[in-house]
Amino acid sequence: MTSFDPGDSIRLNGTSAEVIKTYSVGDIEYLRAYVEDAGVKTVCIDDVEIESKRDRLGELEPASADQLHPDHEAVSAEWFDLRSQALQLQIAHEQGQLLSISNSLVRLEPYQLAAVNWVMQKLRQRALIADDVGLGKTIEAGLILKEITARNRADRVLFVVPAHLQKKWIRDMDRFFDIDLTPADRQWVEGERRRLGEEANIWDQDHQQLVTSQAFLRQEEFQPALDEAFWDVVVVDEAHKAAKRGESPSKTSQMVERVAGNSDSLLLLSATPHDGKGEAFRSLVEYIDPFLVAEDQDLSKDAVDRVMIRRGKQTLYDDDGERIFPDRQVNTVPVDMTHEERQFYRAVTDYVQNVYNRSEKLNEPAVGFAMALMQKRLVSSIGAIKATLSRRLGDLVDEQSSSTSLSEEASAYLDGEDLDEEDKERVEEELSALTVTESDAQLEEEIETLRDLVSLAEGISVDSKAQKVRRYIQQLLEEQPDEKLLLFTEYTDTLNYLLELVKDEPWADEILVIDGSVDKEERARIEEEFNHGQSRLLFATDAASEGIDLQHSCHIMVNYELPWNPNRLEQRIGRLHRYGQDKEVKVWNFTFEDTREGEIFDMLQNKVENIRGKLGNTADVLGMLDDINVDSLIMESIQNEEPASATKEELEELIDERQRTLQEWYERSLIDTSTFDQESREKIQEVMDESEDVYGTEADIHEFVERGVEALGGGVEKAGNNLYRAQLPRSLRQGPDEEYGPFTFSRDFAMDHDGIDYVSPDDDLVQRLMQQILDSEHGDVGLKLLPFVDEPGIAYNYRVTFEDGTGEVIREDMIPVYVDARHQDPRQRMGQRVVQGDSIKGSPDANRIRSLIQSQDQLREAADRYISQQVTSLREELHERRREETQQELDDLEEYAEAERQRIEEFIENYERKAEAGSNMDIAIRGQQERLNKLEQRIEDRRAELQRKAQVISLAPSVEGLCLTLPV
C-alpha cells in the first residue's frame, strides 16, 4: 500500500487535494481525498498522478540556517508577500464586502451602492428594486450580479426584458461590467437544438448567461423545459408587465412566476410596480417570496419593506441637505390650425372612422390598428401623414395590402410585444397598408379617397406646428446662445420633414440626429458630441428615449407631439431629469388646439403633473396608467363620433379611482419611497471604506500585478499617464501575443478613455496571476527582517472558513497570528503587520533562525490555541446573526402556513356540510385535501431549507503560509 496519511496535502492530477484515507479492494489500491473545487473523490492510485505537496518548513534543517536570508529561494520574502496578497484576493469576496466598487466601469452613486448593499445583506438575494425612472436600476442590477458572480453563485443567469431593450441590456452589461450576455432568440434556440439534440433542455445548461424577451420566453413550446430548468440569478426588467391581473394570469405572468420559482437569486426591476389597484403589486411581492403573506391576508408595511427597495427623485439629498434632483416644469404650447389644416384633419379623421368601423364589422382588428396608427401620424405632422397616406395608396393600387398575411414580427407587435425603434417603424409601415373591403367597388372608392387626401396634404403649404417649433428654436438660440435643446418626435417621417423644413436656418448644421437606423457606435459618438461639442441641437425619435444621458449638457426639451403612451413621455424626460442635472428641466409640449387628441392629452398631462405634485412620485402615476388603453379610448371616440369631452370624462373617472387606491396605499406606508440623506451616505461610505480595506486599493492591485509578473519572468513598463504595457511570461498568456496592453489600473481613467483594458481585481489577468502564485511551490514559507519586531518569532497565516448547512460559504478570512519565540504569546495585530511589512535586505542571525526552526512545533501549538478561540468567537457571532435572519423567515413561514391551512380546511368543512346535505362533493373534497397535502410539503421543504441555512459549520482552519520573523 502506498504511504499516505489522513490529512496529507497532495496534488492529484495537478489539483490541490487532501487525503481522507487509502484502502485496498483485492489487489487494487484506492485513495479517497477531498479535491479542491470538486469535492470528495475515490480513485485508483495507479490511474492518477499524485505528488506530495512539499512541506517547505519541514525541509528546513537547522543546519541550513547559515544560508537563509529574505531573498533565498526557500524562504523568499517576495514570494511570501505575493502568496499572502493572492490569498487575500481569493477570499475577499466571502467577507461580505462590495467588490463591485472596484470591478465596474461605471460612475457609482452612493444611493446605488446602498441598494446593492441592502440586497447583498439579505439571506437570499431576492428583491423588488422599484427606484424611479432615471435612478439607474440597470446599474444596480449589474452591480448585484457582479457581487453574486464574485461569490461563485452566478453560473446560470437569465435576463428577461422587453424586446426593445435587449440590445441596451447587452450593451450596458458589456460596457459597464464586462458581462457577456447571449441573446436567447429563435436563432439561438435552433442552434442549441442542433448542437444538443431535440430532446435536450436547452434552458437547463451550466455556464450560460442569457438575455431574452418576455414575449419570446412566454411561448408555449418553452414552458415544459422552463419547469425543469434552474437559474442561479434571474433578472426581470419592467417586471410590472409580468404582474398578475384579473382571474386569468397572462402567459407572461405565468412564465415569470415559473422562472422566479426556479431561481436562487431574483431581481425584479420596475419604476411603476403599483397600478392603483393592488393585485398586481401583490403578485410581484409573491414572486420574490411566495411564503411571505397568506392569500387571504393583507400586505403589511413590514412585509413589503423586506422585499422592496424604493427611492424617488424627490427623496435623494446631498451632504448639505439639498435635493439632488431639481424640479421640472412641463408646459403645453397650443398650436392653432389654419383653415386648410383643419379641413384636412377632419377629412382624414372621417376616412379613419370609416375604415375603422368597417374593420370592426368584418372582425379585422389589424386594420383597426392600422387606422389608429394613421390617426397618431395625423396629429404628428403633415409630413408624417402625407408619407403614410402615399404609401398606403401605393400599396392598395399595387394590390399589396392584405389583412391576413402578416409577418411574424407584425403579428407579435399586434400581440403587445415590444420592438426596438427600427423594427417598430418597419412593422408599422407594414400594418398601415392593411385594409379590408367587401367588394372591388369599395376598394376603388377607398383608393379615390386616398388620392383626394394626398392631394389635400400636398396643397397645405404651411405646417403651423412646424413653423411654431422653428420660431421657438430660433428665439431660444438668439436669446440664450449657450443653451442646448433636445427635440423628440415619434416618427422618422416627421423627423425628416422637420429637418427638410429647417435646412436653410443658420443653425441647421448644428443639428445632430438619432433615429432607429443609427447604430450603437454612432449613437455614442452623437451623445459625446452633444454633451461636449459645439452642436446645440439634438433631434431624435424615441430610439433615443432610453439609453442616453444628456443631463450634464441640456435641460430644455421639446416634444413635437405627445406620444399616446404617457410612460414613453416620461422616458423622454428621463434623458434630462436624472442624476447629475443641476438646472430646472423645462419641457415644452406642442399640441394642436381643438383636436380630440390635443384635448385628451392636455388633460392627461395636467392630471399626471397634479397627482405627481400630491404624491411626489411620477412613477406611481404612470403605473396607474400602465394598463389603461388610451389608444382604444380615442379610437372608440372617433368610431362613435363622441366629443373629446366624453372620452376625457371616462379617462378621468378611471384615473381618479386608481388615485384613491394609490393614496390609500400611501397612507398605509406600503409603497413609500425611502429617504437617502447625509446619514444614509455616511453608512454606505463606511461599507465602501471597509470594502477597499479588504479588497485592496488600485495601488495594491498595481503592486501585485507588477511584482507577480516580474516574479514569473515577465515585466511591466509605464506607457504614459496611468497607462502600462506588460511582457507576459508564457504561463500567463492567453494567446500568441507576448505583449499585453495598453492597460490601466485606474477606474476613472478607463471610464474616460476607450480602447484601454482595465485591470480590476477580478480581471482575467489578475485571476490567472493569483492562481499561478497559489499553485506554485513558492511563498508558503518566508523570512523577513523587520524593524518593528523586538523578538524573533513566526507569523502563521490561517485561512478560516464557515459554511451553512447548504454548503454555501458564509464567511472566509485570512487571520495572521504572530507568536514570539521567548514568550510564545500569540498576537493577531502583530501578525497582520508582519504579513504586510516589507523586509529589509540583509543577512540575519543564523542562530536565531536555527532556534525558530527547532521550536516551530511549540510555536505552532500556541498559534493553534489562539486560532481556535478566534474560530469559536466568530462562529458564535455568525450563528447569532444567522439565527436572527432565519428566525424571521421561519416566523413568516409559520404564519403563512397557519393562515393557508385554515383557509383550505374551511373549504373542506364547507364541502363536507354540503355532502351531508346530499350533494356529491367527493371530487371537490379530494381536490382540497390534495391542495392541503401539497401545502404541507412545500412548507416542510422550505422549513428544512431555512434550518440548513441557519447552521454555521466551521471548516478546519489551515495554515496557508508562515513567515520566520527576526528583528533588524
DAQUI-V571649 format. One record per residue. RES is the residue in one small letter. NEAR is the number of other C-alpha atoms within 12 Angstrom. Layout:
RES/NEAR
RES/NEAR
This chain:
m/18
t/17
s/16
f/25
d/19
p/18
g/19
d/26
s/28
i/31
r/25
l/32
n/18
g/17
t/27
s/29
a/32
e/34
v/33
i/24
k/26
t/26
y/24
s/18
v/13
g/8
d/11
i/16
e/22
y/27
l/36
r/28
a/33
y/26
v/25
e/20
d/12
a/14
g/17
v/18
k/23
t/25
v/27
c/23
i/28
d/17
d/14
v/18
e/18
i/29
e/22
s/25
k/27
r/21
d/23
r/25
l/36
g/18
e/16
l/28
e/22
p/22
a/16
s/22
a/29
d/19
q/24
l/34
h/33
p/35
d/25
h/26
e/23
a/32
v/36
s/33
a/40
e/39
w/42
f/47
d/41
l/42
r/40
s/43
q/43
a/40
l/40
q/37
l/41
q/33
i/34
a/34
h/35
e/35
q/33
g/33
q/39
l/44
l/43
s/44
i/44
s/41
n/44
s/38
l/35
v/31
r/27
l/32
e/28
p/33
y/41
q/40
l/42
a/37
a/42
v/43
n/35
w/33
v/35
m/38
q/26
k/27
l/30
r/31
q/36
r/41
a/46
l/49
i/51
a/47
d/44
d/40
v/42
g/38
l/42
g/40
k/39
t/43
i/36
e/46
a/46
g/44
l/41
i/46
l/43
k/37
e/39
i/38
t/31
a/31
r/30
n/21
r/29
a/31
d/27
r/32
v/44
l/46
f/49
v/46
v/42
p/35
a/34
h/35
l/32
q/35
k/31
k/31
w/39
i/32
r/27
d/31
m/32
d/22
r/28
f/32
f/38
d/29
i/31
d/25
l/29
t/27
p/30
a/33
d/24
r/19
q/14
w/20
v/26
e/16
g/15
e/22
r/17
r/15
r/14
l/17
g/13
e/14
e/14
a/20
n/25
i/30
w/37
d/30
q/23
d/19
h/21
q/27
q/32
l/39
v/39
t/38
s/39
q/41
a/37
f/38
l/39
r/30
q/25
e/16
e/16
f/27
q/24
p/21
a/25
l/30
d/24
e/20
a/28
f/30
w/33
d/37
v/41
v/48
v/48
v/50
d/40
e/41
a/44
h/43
k/41
a/41
a/42
k/33
r/26
g/13
e/8
s/11
p/19
s/23
k/26
t/36
s/33
q/30
m/36
v/47
e/36
r/31
v/43
a/43
g/28
n/28
s/36
d/30
s/41
l/48
l/51
l/50
l/44
s/43
a/45
t/42
p/47
h/46
d/40
g/35
k/32
g/33
e/25
a/31
f/39
r/39
s/39
l/45
v/47
e/36
y/42
i/42
d/36
p/30
f/35
l/38
v/34
a/30
e/24
d/17
q/19
d/21
l/29
s/21
k/21
d/19
a/32
v/34
d/25
r/33
v/42
m/41
i/40
r/45
r/38
g/38
k/39
q/35
t/28
l/35
y/27
d/26
d/16
d/12
g/17
e/18
r/24
i/31
f/29
p/26
d/26
r/29
q/23
v/30
n/22
t/29
v/24
p/24
v/27
d/22
m/29
t/20
h/17
e/23
e/33
r/26
q/19
f/31
y/36
r/25
a/24
v/39
t/34
d/27
y/32
v/41
q/31
n/29
v/43
y/39
n/30
r/26
s/27
e/23
k/17
l/18
n/19
e/25
p/27
a/37
v/38
g/38
f/41
a/39
m/46
a/39
l/41
m/42
q/42
k/39
r/40
l/43
v/47
s/43
s/44
i/45
g/34
a/35
i/41
k/36
a/33
t/40
l/42
s/30
r/29
r/38
l/33
g/22
d/24
l/31
v/22
d/14
e/19
q/21
s/29
s/25
s/29
t/20
s/17
l/24
s/19
e/17
e/28
a/30
s/25
a/26
y/30
l/27
d/19
g/24
e/29
d/29
l/33
d/30
e/31
e/26
d/25
k/34
e/31
r/23
v/30
e/37
e/35
e/34
l/40
s/43
a/41
l/43
t/44
v/35
t/29
e/16
s/11
d/14
a/11
q/18
l/26
e/20
e/21
e/31
i/31
e/21
t/26
l/35
r/25
d/22
l/36
v/29
s/22
l/27
a/32
e/22
g/18
i/24
s/18
v/21
d/36
s/32
k/35
a/38
q/25
k/28
v/34
r/29
r/17
y/25
i/35
q/24
q/16
l/22
l/24
e/15
e/12
q/15
p/17
d/18
e/28
k/40
l/42
l/45
l/46
f/44
t/45
e/42
y/44
t/37
d/31
t/37
l/38
n/26
y/27
l/38
l/30
e/17
l/26
v/25
k/16
d/14
e/18
p/14
w/26
a/24
d/17
e/25
i/32
l/36
v/38
i/40
d/36
g/30
s/23
v/24
d/20
k/23
e/15
e/17
r/27
a/25
r/20
i/32
e/34
e/22
e/23
f/32
n/28
h/18
g/19
q/21
s/29
r/36
l/40
l/43
f/41
a/42
t/42
d/44
a/39
a/44
s/39
e/37
g/32
i/36
d/33
l/40
q/34
h/25
s/34
c/37
h/38
i/42
m/46
v/43
n/40
y/45
e/45
l/43
p/38
w/35
n/27
p/36
n/34
r/29
l/38
e/40
q/31
r/43
i/43
g/41
r/42
l/44
h/41
r/38
y/34
g/30
q/30
d/22
k/24
e/23
v/34
k/30
v/35
w/33
n/37
f/37
t/38
f/35
e/25
d/24
t/31
r/34
e/39
g/35
e/29
i/35
f/39
d/34
m/26
l/38
q/38
n/23
k/29
v/33
e/28
n/21
i/27
r/28
g/19
k/18
l/28
g/24
n/37
t/41
a/46
d/49
v/42
l/40
g/40
m/42
l/37
d/32
d/30
i/27
n/20
v/30
d/30
s/25
l/31
i/40
m/37
e/28
s/31
i/33
q/30
n/19
e/22
e/19
p/23
a/28
s/24
a/21
t/33
k/30
e/20
e/25
l/30
e/28
e/17
l/27
i/35
d/25
e/19
r/29
q/32
r/23
t/25
l/38
q/31
e/19
w/28
y/23
e/14
r/17
s/21
l/32
i/44
d/34
t/30
s/28
t/25
f/34
d/25
q/22
e/20
s/27
r/26
e/19
k/20
i/29
q/24
e/20
v/29
m/32
d/20
e/21
s/29
e/28
d/22
v/30
y/37
g/33
t/26
e/26
a/22
d/30
i/37
h/31
e/25
f/37
v/43
e/31
r/30
g/43
v/35
e/24
a/32
l/28
g/18
g/25
g/24
v/31
e/26
k/19
a/16
g/13
n/16
n/27
l/27
y/27
r/29
a/33
q/27
l/31
p/27
r/21
s/23
l/33
r/23
q/16
g/12
p/13
d/14
e/20
e/22
y/31
g/26
p/26
f/33
t/39
f/40
s/30
r/33
d/23
f/24
a/29
m/23
d/18
h/19
d/18
g/15
i/25
d/30
y/42
v/41
s/37
p/44
d/37
d/26
d/20
l/33
v/33
q/26
r/28
l/41
m/34
q/26
q/29
i/36
l/30
d/25
s/26
e/29
h/34
g/42
d/43
v/44
g/44
l/53
k/45
l/38
l/30
p/19
f/20
v/27
d/19
e/27
p/40
g/45
i/52
a/50
y/47
n/45
y/39
r/34
v/36
t/34
f/34
e/26
d/28
g/22
t/18
g/21
e/25
v/28
i/39
r/33
e/36
d/35
m/37
i/41
p/39
v/42
y/41
v/45
d/37
a/33
r/18
h/16
q/28
d/27
p/34
r/30
q/27
r/16
m/29
g/34
q/29
r/27
v/43
v/46
q/26
g/27
d/25
s/35
i/23
k/21
g/21
s/24
p/29
d/25
a/24
n/20
r/31
i/40
r/28
s/31
l/36
i/35
q/25
s/25
q/31
d/19
q/24
l/33
r/34
e/20
a/28
a/37
d/33
r/21
y/27
i/35
s/25
q/18
q/28
v/32
t/23
s/15
l/25
r/30
e/19
e/17
l/31
h/30
e/17
r/23
r/33
r/25
e/21
e/24
t/30
q/22
q/25
e/34
l/29
d/23
d/28
l/33
e/25
e/22
y/33
a/34
e/24
a/24
e/31
r/27
q/21
r/23
i/30
e/25
e/18
f/23
i/26
e/19
n/19
y/25
e/23
r/17
k/17
a/17
e/13
a/11
g/11
s/15
n/15
m/21
d/18
i/15
a/21
i/25
r/19
g/18
q/27
q/24
e/17
r/21
l/26
n/19
k/18
l/29
e/22
q/15
r/21
i/29
e/19
d/17
r/27
r/26
a/20
e/23
l/29
q/25
r/23
k/33
a/32
q/31
v/32
i/30
s/31
l/25
a/20
p/29
s/29
v/30
e/36
g/42
l/48
c/54
l/54
t/49
l/40
p/26
v/20
